[in-house]
């Protein structure tokens, strides 16, 4: 019996060695080495999780690459619109010429609406935020474009401790400006005088009031045109004039009328909706300017719109830089993930 038992035991060990040779694995059954098998299962699970992160990064990279391509087209639209506005500002152009410029700007406006409502490969709207199943930019009853998407964006787990936003909302791109946006002036569309603003010079960026918004109103007082800032004391206005406002200086020429106003503010305190900028440009270019007041209003509006286009381009370029940084981070995470997977494979081996 002892001999038979010994032969059976040796035959079992021989079969175990044969299984190891055939499979190329030291541990075939969990009973061979329970502790090592438990470690192998844990490592296998970690390897599977790492593979899922790798797949997630592929999806995020595709979405960011598409967004970068769209933002490049948006920047081209802004650049062309700015060029046309500079052309339309020339006094040598007739009203018919400006109407032709307006026709091209309207085409750019429609192109921008299409870019803002771009869909990804899954049919979701790229700039809709959480609400990515419906178009984020729609026209209201007056034909103006409004944002109806969600300001928040989806995030994806791309590594163990890293969640990355997949793109940006339309609110961030088309209705925002970068924090460094400079001052701009806006005379509105109701002024009746011939006043025009030329430039805004930064005199002292360390002034305690630098960065504030200023509302200037004009009124005639016994034959002398006067102005006041933010409801303060009245001061005489001369043509031309340079009004000092908390570290900046606004250059004005022409004579305002009683009731005319001028708002001077940083980009983030002014109009930030790029579609409104296009709509203002089309409003003045489509309508002939016959009087000096109408010509001054057209000039002021075009100068404001050009500055708003500059702010819009700066915002798009900043967003593109952020997208590029995320793509670089994904490359770094891929390298780290590859090294981690190799370590897992070595541990399993």
HUQUIDA-V297335 format. One record per residue. RES is the residue in one small letter. SS is DSSP state (~ for helix, > for strand, _ for the rest). PSI is psi as a letter, one per 20 degrees, with the letter a starting at -180 (NA if undefined). D_FIRST is the distance of its C-alpha to the first C-alpha in Angstrom with 2 decimals. Layout:
res=<RES/RES>
ss=<SS/SS>
psi=<PSI/PSI>
d_first=<D_FIRST/D_FIRST>
This chain:
res=<x/x/x/x/x/x/x/x/x/x/x/x/x/x/x/x/x/x/x/x/x/x/x/x/x/x/x/x/x/x/x/x/x/x/x/x/x/x/x/x/x/x/x/x/x/x/x/x/x/x/x/x/x/x/x/x/x/x/x/x/x/x/x/x/x/x/x/x/x/x/x/x/x/x/x/x/x/x/x/x/x/x/x/x/x/x/x/x/x/x/x/x/x/x/x/x/x/x/x/x/x/x/x/x/x/x/x/x/x/x/x/x/x/x/x/x/x/x/x/x/x/x/x/x/x/x/x/x/x/x/x/x/x/x/x/x/x/x/x/x/x/x/x/x/x/x/x/x/x/x/x/x/x/x/x/x/x/x/x/x/x/x/x/x/x/x/x/x/x/x/x/x/x/x/x/x/x/x/x/x/x/x/x/x/x/x/x/x/x/x/x/x/x/x/x/x/x/x/x/x/x/x/x/x/x/x/x/x/x/x/x/x/x/x/x/x/x/x/x/x/x/x/x/x/x/x/x/x/x/x/x/x/x/x/x/x/x/x/x/x/x/x/x/x/x/x/x/x/x/x/x/x/x/x/x/x/x/x/x/x/x/x/x/x/x/x/x/x/x/x/x/x/x/x/x/x/x/x/x/x/x/x/x/x/x/x/x/x/x/x/x/x/x/x/x/x/x/x/x/x/x/x/x/x/x/x/x/x/x/x/x/x/x/x/x/x/x/x/x/x/x/x/x/x/x/x/x/x/x/x/x/x/x/x/x/x/x/x/x/x/x/x/x/x/x/x/x/x/x>
ss=<_/~/~/~/~/~/~/~/~/~/~/~/~/~/~/~/~/~/~/~/~/~/~/_/_/_/_/_/_/_/_/_/_/~/~/~/~/~/~/~/~/~/~/~/~/~/~/~/~/~/~/~/~/~/~/~/~/~/~/~/~/~/~/~/~/~/~/~/~/~/~/~/~/~/~/~/~/~/~/~/~/~/~/~/~/~/~/~/_/_/_/_/_/_/~/~/~/~/~/~/~/~/~/~/~/~/~/~/~/~/~/~/~/~/~/~/_/_/>/_/_/_/_/_/>/_/_/_/_/_/_/_/_/_/_/_/>/>/>/_/_/_/_/_/>/>/>/_/_/_/_/_/_/_/>/>/>/>/>/_/_/>/>/>/>/_/_/_/_/~/~/~/~/~/_/_/_/_/_/_/_/_/>/>/>/>/_/_/_/_/_/_/_/_/_/>/>/>/>/>/>/>/_/_/_/_/_/_/_/_/_/_/_/>/>/>/>/>/>/>/>/_/_/>/>/>/>/>/>/_/_/_/_/_/>/>/_/_/_/_/>/>/>/>/>/_/_/>/>/>/>/>/>/_/_/_/_/_/_/_/>/>/>/>/>/>/~/~/~/_/_/_/_/~/~/~/~/~/~/~/~/~/~/~/~/~/_/_/_/_/_/~/~/~/~/~/~/~/~/~/~/~/~/~/~/~/~/~/~/~/~/~/~/~/~/~/~/~/~/~/~/~/~/~/~/~/~/~/~/~/~/~/~/~/~/~/~/~/~/~/~/~/~/~/~/~/~/~/_>
psi=<g/h/g/g/g/g/g/g/g/h/h/g/h/g/h/g/h/h/g/g/g/h/h/j/p/h/o/g/q/h/i/g/n/g/g/h/h/g/h/h/g/g/h/h/g/h/h/h/g/h/h/g/h/g/h/h/h/g/g/g/g/g/g/h/g/g/g/h/g/g/h/g/h/g/h/h/g/g/g/g/h/g/g/h/h/g/g/i/i/p/i/i/q/r/h/h/g/h/h/g/g/h/g/h/h/h/g/h/g/h/h/h/g/g/h/h/k/q/q/a/i/j/j/q/p/h/k/i/b/h/m/j/i/q/p/h/p/r/p/a/h/j/j/q/p/q/p/j/a/p/i/q/q/q/q/p/o/i/r/g/k/o/p/p/p/n/b/q/q/h/h/h/g/i/k/r/q/q/i/j/p/r/q/q/q/o/j/a/j/i/q/i/a/j/p/q/p/f/r/o/p/o/g/n/i/j/p/h/j/p/i/r/q/p/o/p/q/q/q/p/o/l/i/p/p/r/q/q/p/k/j/b/q/q/q/q/p/q/o/r/q/o/p/p/n/m/i/r/p/p/p/q/q/r/o/r/r/p/i/q/r/p/p/o/r/r/g/i/j/a/p/j/o/h/h/h/g/g/h/g/g/h/h/h/h/h/p/q/o/g/r/h/g/h/g/g/g/g/g/g/g/h/h/g/g/h/h/h/g/g/h/g/g/h/g/g/h/g/g/h/h/g/g/h/h/g/h/h/h/h/g/g/h/g/g/g/h/g/h/g/h/g/g/g/h/g/g/g/NA>
d_first=<0.00/3.80/5.40/5.10/6.01/8.47/9.85/10.52/12.16/14.18/15.17/16.42/18.36/19.71/20.96/22.53/24.33/25.45/26.95/28.70/30.11/31.24/32.88/34.13/33.11/30.89/30.32/29.33/28.09/29.40/25.96/26.03/28.90/30.58/33.48/34.33/34.09/36.52/38.89/38.72/39.63/42.54/43.76/43.60/45.71/48.20/48.46/49.24/51.91/53.44/53.60/55.43/57.93/58.50/59.29/61.60/63.48/64.12/65.80/67.85/68.91/70.15/72.15/73.71/74.57/76.37/78.20/79.31/80.70/82.63/83.99/85.25/87.18/88.51/89.79/91.56/93.25/94.47/95.72/97.67/99.10/100.27/101.97/103.76/104.91/106.40/108.16/109.46/110.83/113.40/116.96/117.67/115.58/117.32/116.02/115.03/113.03/111.23/110.49/108.80/106.75/105.86/104.62/102.14/101.07/100.47/98.17/96.27/96.11/94.53/92.08/91.10/90.46/88.18/86.27/85.92/84.34/81.87/78.50/75.17/72.74/71.41/74.91/75.21/78.46/78.00/80.41/79.96/77.65/75.49/77.83/76.90/77.21/81.04/83.67/84.33/87.98/90.34/94.10/96.04/99.11/101.29/99.18/97.79/94.13/92.10/88.53/86.50/83.00/80.82/81.30/77.57/75.14/71.46/68.93/65.60/62.63/62.40/60.08/58.20/61.34/64.08/65.89/68.63/71.62/71.87/75.51/78.60/80.63/83.98/85.60/84.48/85.71/88.85/90.09/89.47/90.80/89.36/90.23/92.40/94.71/98.30/101.34/103.02/106.17/106.69/110.18/109.00/110.76/113.71/115.79/119.42/120.60/120.35/118.15/115.37/112.69/112.11/109.50/107.50/107.44/105.07/107.25/105.01/101.35/101.15/103.80/102.59/103.47/101.87/99.56/101.48/102.93/106.72/108.87/112.42/115.21/118.76/122.09/125.80/127.77/131.54/131.21/128.56/125.02/122.53/118.79/116.40/112.70/110.35/113.31/114.82/118.40/120.45/121.36/123.72/122.30/123.88/123.38/121.33/119.31/116.23/114.65/112.46/109.40/107.03/106.21/107.10/110.38/111.16/113.83/116.02/119.02/121.25/122.62/120.49/121.96/121.92/118.57/116.65/113.34/110.91/107.34/105.80/102.10/98.84/96.84/94.35/97.31/98.96/98.05/94.46/94.07/94.51/95.36/98.29/99.43/99.55/101.33/103.97/104.55/105.03/107.39/109.86/109.58/110.19/113.33/116.44/117.87/121.66/122.77/122.20/120.11/117.85/117.51/116.60/114.02/112.52/112.40/110.78/108.15/107.25/106.95/104.68/102.52/102.16/100.95/98.50/97.19/96.67/94.70/92.65/91.84/90.85/88.50/86.89/86.48/84.87/82.47/81.62/80.89/78.52/76.76/76.45/74.95/72.30/71.47/71.11/68.82/66.64/66.37/65.32/62.72/61.37/60.95/59.23/56.99/56.06/55.10/53.07/51.20/50.46/49.06/46.83/45.54/44.85/42.95/40.84/40.20>
